[in-house]
């Protein structure tokens, strides 16, 4: 099986089994869940490095009555990935990177066409530029050295507590440098665009990150209800196509989970939460080790030089020095006769360098090997160059000798 298919299977199993364990363990705190999903993503990316790849070699020797080069054998029981699938994978990756570049360009254009928000202090994050844009429906934060917070045009019409909650949310994203994480995650999505586990896992990471910021804002503002009002106010805006590689204030598919997380009072024991996270990570590591051992990636060893098999009758004509084998006295007294068949490897210079037994009476084998080892052949040429060959030699013993 192609290594991409094997890796995809490894990744799917690790994500599925680790997610099942996460659901059974009390990993409820948003921060702990975010850490778990991020570690799971990292574990999935380093799966090819956890164990040495299984090495495979192969070669097929074809018997022929004429000289024939041997093609390397297939090194896997599974077929290689067809070229058309390679093209599909690369095309999908390029399209995802184009989509990412288009999103970055779109954010840049939003910034150029936006206006600075007047009368708003940014002392908490002096480097952040807060601007109003009529081209977006949800607040968005992007940029590293000069972060920008873009707010929708209707922001100024919201009540003061709602505006405060939205701004606190976006400025926390700036402080946490979440834009870098988002760009890195979108890059991973572009490379592994074909794997549903990656899409699902990145969605969970985005949700957990927003929930972490949600709870931090509530602790800052002390108003759970006003923050929910802010979410619902943004949710009520006219939706637009989401091209932005940046943390959005609200993704509609996450609205229900975020509101439930905010309104649901969950008492989290810190020690218990850390213990559950440690147990989940331990299981994750064990799964990575088990899966990479059970379904290993394969690395092809350098194939051995191709050997050539020459038919016995053909090679017999090239024999220039033949030592006649001595009939063992014990075998003759016991009236043992028969044929000793040997596989003989002949070096490029025509000398015998390796012999292996195929069949024959045990009492006659050593005599045949001792004699054949002294035989000399004409060098066999392939494309004008002397090469090693393999042939079959039959040594006959009859009592009439």
The 8 nearest C-alpha neighbors of each residue, nearest first, counted from 0:
[[1, 77, 78, 79, 2, 75, 4, 5],
 [0, 2, 79, 4, 3, 80, 5, 78],
 [1, 3, 5, 4, 296, 6, 0, 297],
 [4, 2, 6, 5, 1, 7, 80, 0],
 [3, 5, 7, 2, 1, 6, 8, 0],
 [4, 6, 2, 8, 7, 3, 9, 296],
 [7, 5, 9, 3, 8, 4, 2, 10],
 [8, 6, 4, 10, 5, 9, 3, 11],
 [7, 9, 5, 11, 6, 10, 12, 4],
 [10, 8, 6, 12, 7, 11, 290, 13],
 [11, 9, 7, 13, 8, 12, 43, 6],
 [10, 12, 8, 14, 9, 13, 196, 15],
 [11, 13, 15, 9, 10, 14, 16, 8],
 [14, 12, 10, 16, 15, 11, 17, 286],
 [13, 15, 17, 11, 12, 16, 18, 10],
 [16, 14, 12, 18, 13, 17, 11, 19],
 [15, 17, 19, 13, 18, 14, 12, 20],
 [18, 16, 20, 14, 19, 15, 283, 13],
 [19, 17, 21, 15, 20, 16, 14, 22],
 [20, 18, 16, 22, 17, 21, 15, 23],
 [19, 21, 23, 17, 22, 18, 24, 16],
 [22, 20, 18, 24, 23, 19, 17, 279],
 [21, 23, 19, 20, 24, 18, 25, 26],
 [24, 22, 20, 21, 19, 25, 26, 18],
 [23, 25, 21, 26, 22, 275, 20, 279],
 [26, 24, 27, 275, 23, 272, 22, 21],
 [27, 25, 24, 275, 272, 28, 32, 276],
 [26, 28, 25, 29, 32, 31, 272, 267],
 [27, 29, 31, 30, 26, 32, 267, 272],
 [30, 28, 32, 211, 31, 207, 210, 33],
 [31, 29, 33, 32, 28, 211, 34, 207],
 [30, 32, 34, 28, 33, 29, 35, 26],
 [33, 31, 35, 29, 34, 30, 26, 36],
 [32, 34, 207, 30, 36, 35, 31, 204],
 [35, 33, 31, 37, 32, 36, 38, 30],
 [34, 36, 32, 38, 33, 37, 39, 31],
 [37, 35, 39, 33, 38, 34, 204, 32],
 [36, 38, 40, 34, 39, 35, 33, 41],
 [39, 37, 41, 35, 40, 36, 42, 34],
 [38, 40, 36, 42, 37, 41, 35, 43],
 [41, 39, 37, 43, 38, 42, 36, 44],
 [40, 42, 38, 44, 43, 39, 37, 45],
 [43, 41, 39, 45, 44, 40, 38, 46],
 [42, 44, 40, 46, 41, 45, 10, 39],
 [43, 45, 41, 42, 46, 40, 47, 10],
 [46, 44, 42, 48, 47, 43, 41, 49],
 [45, 47, 43, 48, 49, 44, 42, 287],
 [48, 46, 45, 49, 50, 296, 6, 44],
 [49, 47, 45, 46, 50, 51, 52, 44],
 [50, 48, 46, 47, 45, 51, 288, 291],
 [49, 51, 48, 52, 291, 47, 292, 288],
 [52, 50, 53, 49, 48, 47, 296, 295],
 [51, 53, 297, 296, 298, 54, 50, 295],
 [54, 52, 297, 298, 296, 295, 51, 55],
 [55, 53, 298, 299, 297, 300, 52, 56],
 [54, 56, 299, 74, 300, 298, 53, 297],
 [57, 55, 300, 74, 299, 302, 54, 58],
 [56, 58, 72, 74, 73, 71, 55, 302],
 [57, 59, 72, 71, 60, 70, 56, 73],
 [58, 60, 72, 71, 61, 69, 70, 57],
 [61, 59, 69, 62, 58, 308, 306, 307],
 [60, 62, 59, 63, 69, 308, 67, 307],
 [63, 61, 308, 60, 310, 64, 309, 67],
 [62, 64, 65, 310, 309, 61, 308, 66],
 [63, 65, 310, 309, 313, 66, 62, 311],
 [66, 64, 63, 309, 310, 67, 313, 308],
 [65, 67, 309, 307, 308, 68, 63, 64],
 [66, 68, 307, 65, 69, 308, 63, 309],
 [69, 67, 307, 70, 306, 305, 66, 308],
 [68, 70, 305, 60, 306, 307, 67, 71],
 [69, 71, 72, 68, 59, 58, 305, 60],
 [72, 70, 58, 59, 69, 57, 73, 305],
 [71, 73, 58, 57, 59, 74, 70, 56],
 [72, 74, 75, 57, 71, 58, 76, 56],
 [75, 73, 57, 56, 55, 72, 76, 299],
 [76, 74, 77, 73, 0, 78, 55, 79],
 [75, 77, 78, 0, 74, 73, 79, 1],
 [76, 78, 0, 75, 79, 1, 74, 73],
 [79, 77, 0, 80, 76, 1, 75, 81],
 [80, 78, 1, 0, 81, 77, 75, 2],
 [79, 81, 1, 82, 78, 84, 85, 0],
 [82, 80, 83, 84, 79, 85, 78, 86],
 [83, 81, 85, 84, 86, 80, 87, 79],
 [82, 84, 86, 85, 81, 87, 80, 88],
 [85, 83, 87, 86, 82, 81, 88, 80],
 [86, 84, 82, 88, 87, 83, 89, 81],
 [85, 87, 83, 89, 84, 88, 90, 82],
 [86, 88, 84, 90, 85, 89, 91, 83],
 [89, 87, 85, 91, 86, 90, 84, 92],
 [88, 90, 92, 86, 91, 87, 93, 85],
 [91, 89, 87, 93, 92, 88, 86, 94],
 [92, 90, 94, 88, 89, 93, 87, 95],
 [93, 91, 89, 95, 189, 90, 94, 190],
 [92, 94, 96, 90, 95, 91, 97, 89],
 [93, 95, 97, 91, 92, 96, 98, 90],
 [94, 96, 189, 98, 92, 97, 93, 91],
 [97, 95, 99, 93, 98, 94, 189, 100],
 [96, 98, 94, 100, 95, 99, 101, 93],
 [97, 99, 95, 101, 96, 100, 94, 102],
 [100, 98, 96, 102, 97, 101, 95, 103],
 [99, 101, 97, 103, 102, 98, 96, 104],
 [102, 100, 98, 104, 99, 103, 105, 97],
 [101, 103, 243, 242, 105, 99, 100, 104],
 [104, 102, 100, 106, 105, 101, 107, 99],
 [105, 103, 107, 101, 102, 106, 100, 108],
 [104, 106, 102, 108, 107, 103, 101, 109],
 [107, 105, 109, 103, 108, 104, 102, 110],
 [108, 106, 104, 110, 105, 109, 103, 111],
 [107, 109, 111, 105, 110, 106, 112, 104],
 [110, 108, 106, 112, 107, 111, 113, 105],
 [109, 111, 113, 107, 108, 112, 106, 149],
 [112, 110, 108, 109, 113, 107, 114, 106],
 [111, 113, 109, 110, 108, 114, 132, 107],
 [114, 112, 132, 110, 131, 111, 109, 130],
 [115, 113, 131, 130, 116, 132, 112, 110],
 [114, 116, 130, 131, 117, 129, 113, 128],
 [117, 115, 130, 129, 131, 114, 119, 118],
 [116, 118, 119, 115, 130, 120, 114, 129],
 [117, 119, 120, 116, 115, 121, 129, 155],
 [120, 118, 117, 116, 121, 129, 122, 115],
 [119, 121, 122, 118, 123, 117, 125, 124],
 [122, 120, 123, 125, 124, 119, 127, 129],
 [121, 123, 125, 124, 120, 126, 127, 119],
 [122, 124, 121, 125, 120, 170, 127, 126],
 [123, 125, 122, 121, 126, 127, 170, 174],
 [126, 124, 122, 121, 127, 123, 128, 120],
 [125, 127, 124, 145, 128, 146, 144, 121],
 [128, 126, 146, 147, 125, 124, 129, 145],
 [127, 129, 147, 148, 130, 146, 126, 145],
 [130, 128, 148, 116, 147, 149, 115, 127],
 [129, 131, 115, 116, 149, 114, 113, 150],
 [130, 132, 150, 114, 113, 149, 152, 151],
 [133, 131, 113, 151, 134, 152, 150, 135],
 [132, 134, 152, 151, 135, 131, 113, 136],
 [135, 133, 132, 136, 109, 151, 152, 113],
 [136, 134, 151, 137, 133, 132, 239, 138],
 [135, 137, 151, 236, 238, 237, 239, 134],
 [138, 136, 135, 151, 233, 248, 139, 249],
 [139, 137, 150, 248, 149, 247, 151, 140],
 [138, 140, 247, 149, 148, 246, 248, 137],
 [141, 139, 148, 147, 246, 245, 169, 149],
 [142, 140, 245, 178, 147, 146, 139, 148],
 [141, 143, 146, 145, 147, 144, 178, 140],
 [142, 144, 146, 145, 141, 176, 178, 179],
 [143, 145, 146, 142, 126, 127, 147, 141],
 [146, 144, 143, 142, 126, 127, 147, 128],
 [147, 145, 142, 127, 143, 141, 144, 128],
 [146, 148, 128, 141, 127, 140, 129, 142],
 [149, 147, 140, 129, 139, 128, 130, 150],
 [148, 150, 130, 139, 138, 131, 129, 147],
 [149, 151, 138, 131, 132, 130, 154, 148],
 [152, 150, 132, 135, 136, 153, 154, 133],
 [151, 153, 133, 154, 132, 131, 150, 155],
 [152, 154, 156, 151, 155, 157, 133, 150],
 [155, 153, 156, 152, 157, 151, 150, 162],
 [156, 154, 157, 153, 152, 162, 158, 151],
 [155, 157, 153, 154, 158, 152, 162, 159],
 [158, 156, 155, 154, 162, 161, 159, 153],
 [157, 159, 161, 160, 162, 156, 155, 163],
 [158, 160, 162, 161, 163, 157, 164, 155],
 [161, 159, 163, 162, 158, 164, 225, 226],
 [160, 162, 229, 164, 163, 158, 159, 225],
 [163, 161, 159, 165, 164, 160, 166, 157],
 [162, 164, 160, 166, 161, 165, 167, 159],
 [165, 163, 161, 167, 162, 166, 226, 168],
 [166, 164, 168, 162, 167, 163, 161, 169],
 [165, 167, 169, 163, 168, 164, 170, 162],
 [166, 168, 164, 170, 165, 169, 163, 171],
 [169, 167, 165, 171, 166, 170, 216, 164],
 [168, 170, 172, 166, 171, 167, 140, 165],
 [171, 169, 173, 167, 172, 168, 166, 174],
 [172, 170, 174, 173, 168, 169, 167, 175],
 [171, 173, 169, 175, 170, 177, 174, 176],
 [174, 172, 170, 176, 171, 175, 169, 177],
 [173, 175, 171, 172, 176, 170, 124, 177],
 [174, 176, 172, 177, 173, 171, 178, 170],
 [177, 175, 173, 178, 174, 179, 172, 143],
 [178, 176, 180, 175, 172, 179, 181, 173],
 [177, 179, 181, 180, 176, 141, 245, 182],
 [180, 178, 182, 181, 177, 176, 183, 143],
 [181, 179, 183, 177, 178, 182, 184, 176],
 [180, 182, 178, 184, 179, 183, 245, 185],
 [181, 183, 185, 179, 184, 180, 244, 186],
 [184, 182, 186, 180, 181, 185, 179, 187],
 [185, 183, 187, 181, 186, 182, 180, 188],
 [184, 186, 188, 182, 187, 183, 181, 189],
 [187, 185, 189, 183, 184, 188, 182, 190],
 [188, 186, 184, 190, 185, 189, 191, 183],
 [187, 189, 185, 192, 191, 186, 190, 184],
 [190, 188, 95, 186, 192, 92, 187, 191],
 [189, 191, 187, 92, 188, 192, 186, 95],
 [192, 190, 188, 193, 189, 194, 187, 197],
 [191, 193, 189, 188, 190, 194, 92, 91],
 [192, 194, 191, 195, 88, 91, 190, 197],
 [193, 195, 196, 197, 192, 191, 198, 7],
 [196, 194, 198, 197, 199, 193, 192, 11],
 [197, 195, 199, 194, 198, 11, 200, 14],
 [198, 196, 200, 195, 199, 194, 201, 188],
 [199, 197, 195, 201, 196, 200, 202, 188],
 [198, 200, 196, 202, 197, 201, 195, 203],
 [199, 201, 197, 203, 202, 198, 196, 204],
 [202, 200, 204, 198, 203, 199, 197, 205],
 [201, 203, 199, 205, 200, 204, 206, 198],
 [204, 202, 206, 200, 201, 205, 207, 199],
 [205, 203, 201, 207, 202, 206, 33, 36],
 [206, 204, 208, 202, 203, 207, 201, 209],
 [205, 207, 203, 209, 204, 208, 202, 210],
 [206, 208, 210, 33, 204, 209, 205, 29],
 [209, 207, 211, 205, 210, 206, 204, 33],
 [208, 210, 212, 206, 211, 207, 213, 205],
 [209, 211, 213, 207, 212, 208, 29, 257],
 [212, 210, 208, 29, 209, 213, 214, 30],
 [211, 213, 215, 209, 210, 214, 216, 168],
 [214, 212, 210, 216, 211, 215, 209, 217],
 [213, 215, 217, 216, 211, 212, 210, 218],
 [214, 216, 212, 218, 217, 213, 219, 211],
 [217, 215, 219, 213, 218, 214, 220, 168],
 [216, 218, 214, 220, 221, 219, 215, 223],
 [217, 219, 215, 221, 216, 220, 214, 222],
 [220, 218, 216, 217, 221, 215, 167, 222],
 [221, 219, 217, 222, 218, 216, 164, 223],
 [220, 222, 217, 218, 219, 223, 216, 225],
 [223, 221, 220, 225, 224, 217, 226, 218],
 [222, 224, 226, 225, 217, 227, 221, 261],
 [225, 223, 227, 226, 222, 228, 262, 229],
 [226, 224, 228, 227, 222, 223, 161, 229],
 [225, 227, 229, 228, 223, 224, 164, 222],
 [226, 228, 230, 224, 229, 225, 231, 223],
 [227, 229, 225, 231, 226, 230, 232, 224],
 [230, 228, 226, 161, 232, 227, 231, 225],
 [231, 229, 227, 233, 228, 232, 234, 226],
 [230, 232, 234, 228, 233, 229, 235, 227],
 [233, 231, 229, 235, 234, 230, 228, 236],
 [232, 234, 235, 230, 231, 236, 137, 229],
 [235, 233, 231, 232, 236, 230, 251, 249],
 [234, 236, 232, 233, 231, 237, 238, 230],
 [237, 235, 233, 234, 136, 238, 232, 137],
 [236, 238, 136, 235, 239, 234, 233, 135],
 [239, 237, 236, 136, 240, 234, 137, 235],
 [240, 238, 241, 136, 237, 135, 137, 134],
 [239, 241, 242, 238, 243, 135, 136, 237],
 [240, 242, 243, 239, 102, 244, 238, 250],
 [243, 241, 102, 240, 244, 98, 101, 99],
 [242, 244, 102, 245, 241, 106, 103, 105],
 [245, 243, 102, 182, 181, 242, 99, 103],
 [244, 246, 243, 141, 178, 181, 140, 247],
 [247, 245, 140, 139, 178, 248, 181, 177],
 [248, 246, 139, 249, 138, 245, 250, 137],
 [247, 249, 138, 139, 137, 246, 250, 169],
 [250, 248, 247, 251, 137, 254, 230, 233],
 [249, 251, 253, 252, 247, 254, 248, 234],
 [250, 252, 254, 253, 249, 234, 255, 238],
 [251, 253, 250, 254, 255, 256, 249, 206],
 [254, 252, 251, 250, 256, 255, 257, 206],
 [255, 253, 251, 257, 256, 252, 258, 250],
 [254, 256, 258, 257, 253, 259, 252, 251],
 [257, 255, 259, 253, 258, 254, 260, 206],
 [256, 258, 260, 254, 259, 255, 210, 253],
 [257, 259, 261, 255, 260, 256, 262, 254],
 [260, 258, 256, 262, 261, 257, 263, 255],
 [259, 261, 257, 263, 258, 262, 256, 210],
 [262, 260, 258, 259, 263, 257, 214, 223],
 [263, 261, 259, 260, 258, 264, 223, 224],
 [264, 262, 260, 259, 261, 265, 258, 266],
 [263, 265, 262, 266, 261, 260, 259, 267],
 [266, 264, 267, 263, 27, 28, 260, 262],
 [265, 267, 264, 268, 28, 27, 269, 263],
 [268, 266, 269, 265, 28, 272, 27, 271],
 [267, 269, 271, 270, 272, 266, 273, 28],
 [270, 268, 272, 271, 267, 273, 274, 28],
 [269, 271, 273, 272, 268, 274, 275, 267],
 [272, 270, 274, 268, 269, 273, 275, 267],
 [271, 273, 269, 275, 270, 274, 26, 268],
 [272, 274, 276, 270, 275, 271, 277, 269],
 [273, 275, 271, 277, 272, 276, 278, 270],
 [276, 274, 278, 272, 277, 273, 26, 24],
 [275, 277, 273, 279, 278, 274, 280, 272],
 [278, 276, 274, 280, 279, 275, 281, 273],
 [279, 277, 281, 275, 276, 280, 274, 282],
 [280, 278, 276, 282, 281, 277, 275, 283],
 [279, 281, 283, 277, 282, 278, 276, 284],
 [282, 280, 278, 284, 283, 279, 277, 285],
 [283, 281, 285, 279, 280, 284, 286, 278],
 [282, 284, 280, 286, 281, 285, 17, 279],
 [283, 285, 287, 281, 286, 282, 280, 288],
 [284, 286, 282, 288, 283, 287, 289, 281],
 [287, 285, 289, 283, 288, 284, 290, 13],
 [286, 288, 284, 290, 285, 289, 291, 283],
 [289, 287, 285, 286, 291, 290, 292, 284],
 [288, 290, 286, 292, 287, 291, 293, 285],
 [291, 289, 293, 292, 287, 288, 294, 286],
 [290, 292, 295, 294, 288, 289, 293, 287],
 [293, 291, 289, 290, 295, 294, 288, 50],
 [292, 294, 290, 291, 289, 295, 288, 9],
 [295, 293, 291, 292, 290, 296, 5, 9],
 [296, 294, 291, 292, 293, 297, 53, 52],
 [295, 297, 52, 2, 53, 5, 294, 298],
 [298, 296, 53, 52, 54, 295, 299, 2],
 [299, 297, 54, 52, 53, 300, 55, 296],
 [298, 300, 55, 54, 56, 301, 297, 74],
 [301, 299, 56, 302, 54, 55, 298, 303],
 [300, 302, 303, 299, 56, 304, 55, 298],
 [303, 301, 300, 56, 304, 57, 71, 58],
 [304, 302, 305, 301, 58, 56, 57, 306],
 [305, 303, 306, 302, 71, 301, 69, 58],
 [306, 304, 69, 303, 68, 307, 70, 71],
 [307, 305, 388, 69, 304, 387, 68, 308],
 [306, 308, 388, 68, 67, 389, 69, 309],
 [309, 307, 389, 388, 390, 62, 63, 66],
 [308, 310, 390, 66, 65, 64, 63, 389],
 [309, 311, 64, 313, 63, 312, 390, 65],
 [310, 312, 391, 314, 313, 390, 315, 392],
 [313, 311, 315, 310, 314, 316, 64, 309],
 [312, 314, 310, 311, 315, 316, 64, 309],
 [313, 315, 317, 311, 316, 312, 310, 309],
 [316, 314, 312, 318, 317, 313, 311, 392],
 [315, 317, 314, 318, 313, 312, 319, 376],
 [318, 316, 314, 377, 315, 376, 319, 313],
 [317, 319, 376, 315, 316, 320, 375, 377],
 [320, 318, 376, 375, 317, 321, 377, 374],
 [319, 321, 375, 374, 318, 322, 376, 373],
 [322, 320, 374, 323, 319, 318, 375, 373],
 [321, 323, 370, 374, 324, 373, 320, 371],
 [322, 324, 321, 370, 325, 371, 367, 374],
 [325, 323, 370, 367, 366, 322, 326, 369],
 [324, 326, 327, 366, 323, 370, 367, 328],
 [325, 327, 328, 324, 331, 366, 396, 330],
 [328, 326, 330, 329, 325, 331, 363, 366],
 [329, 327, 331, 330, 332, 326, 333, 325],
 [330, 328, 332, 331, 327, 333, 362, 334],
 [331, 329, 333, 335, 327, 328, 332, 334],
 [330, 332, 334, 328, 333, 329, 335, 327],
 [333, 331, 329, 334, 330, 328, 335, 327],
 [332, 334, 330, 331, 335, 329, 328, 336],
 [333, 335, 331, 332, 330, 336, 398, 329],
 [336, 334, 330, 333, 331, 337, 332, 398],
 [337, 335, 397, 396, 398, 334, 338, 330],
 [336, 338, 396, 395, 397, 360, 339, 359],
 [337, 339, 395, 394, 359, 396, 340, 393],
 [338, 340, 359, 394, 393, 358, 364, 395],
 [341, 339, 393, 358, 357, 392, 359, 338],
 [342, 340, 356, 392, 357, 355, 391, 343],
 [341, 343, 391, 355, 354, 390, 356, 392],
 [342, 344, 354, 390, 389, 353, 341, 391],
 [345, 343, 389, 353, 388, 352, 351, 354],
 [344, 346, 351, 388, 387, 350, 349, 352],
 [345, 347, 387, 349, 348, 350, 352, 351],
 [346, 348, 386, 387, 385, 349, 378, 345],
 [349, 347, 346, 378, 350, 385, 377, 345],
 [350, 348, 376, 378, 346, 377, 347, 375],
 [351, 349, 375, 346, 345, 348, 352, 376],
 [350, 352, 345, 372, 344, 353, 346, 374],
 [353, 351, 345, 344, 346, 350, 354, 372],
 [354, 352, 344, 343, 351, 355, 345, 372],
 [353, 355, 343, 342, 344, 341, 356, 352],
 [356, 354, 342, 341, 357, 343, 353, 368],
 [357, 355, 341, 358, 342, 340, 354, 364],
 [356, 358, 341, 340, 342, 355, 359, 339],
 [357, 359, 340, 356, 339, 341, 360, 338],
 [358, 360, 339, 338, 340, 361, 364, 337],
 [359, 361, 362, 363, 364, 339, 337, 358],
 [360, 362, 364, 363, 359, 365, 358, 339],
 [363, 361, 360, 364, 330, 365, 327, 335],
 [364, 362, 361, 360, 366, 365, 367, 327],
 [365, 363, 367, 361, 366, 362, 339, 368],
 [366, 364, 368, 367, 363, 369, 362, 361],
 [365, 367, 369, 364, 368, 363, 324, 325],
 [368, 366, 364, 370, 365, 369, 324, 371],
 [367, 369, 365, 371, 370, 366, 372, 364],
 [370, 368, 366, 372, 367, 371, 365, 373],
 [369, 371, 324, 367, 368, 372, 322, 373],
 [372, 370, 374, 368, 373, 369, 367, 322],
 [371, 373, 369, 370, 351, 374, 368, 352],
 [374, 372, 371, 370, 322, 375, 351, 369],
 [373, 375, 321, 371, 320, 372, 322, 351],
 [374, 376, 350, 320, 349, 319, 318, 373],
 [377, 375, 318, 349, 319, 317, 378, 350],
 [376, 378, 317, 349, 379, 318, 319, 375],
 [379, 377, 349, 348, 347, 385, 376, 380],
 [380, 378, 385, 386, 377, 347, 381, 388],
 [381, 379, 385, 384, 383, 386, 378, 382],
 [380, 382, 384, 383, 385, 386, 379, 66],
 [383, 381, 384, 380, 385, 386, 379, 68],
 [382, 384, 381, 380, 385, 379, 386, 378],
 [383, 385, 380, 381, 382, 386, 379, 347],
 [386, 384, 380, 347, 379, 378, 381, 383],
 [387, 385, 347, 379, 380, 384, 388, 381],
 [386, 388, 346, 347, 345, 306, 307, 344],
 [389, 387, 307, 345, 308, 344, 306, 386],
 [390, 388, 344, 308, 343, 307, 309, 345],
 [389, 391, 309, 343, 308, 311, 342, 310],
 [390, 392, 342, 311, 341, 343, 393, 310],
 [391, 393, 341, 340, 311, 342, 390, 394],
 [392, 394, 340, 339, 341, 395, 338, 391],
 [395, 393, 339, 338, 367, 340, 392, 396],
 [396, 394, 338, 337, 393, 339, 397, 336],
 [395, 397, 336, 337, 338, 394, 398, 326],
 [398, 396, 336, 399, 400, 337, 395, 335],
 [397, 399, 400, 336, 331, 396, 334, 335],
 [398, 400, 397, 396, 336, 331, 334, 326],
 [399, 398, 397, 396, 326, 325, 331, 395]]
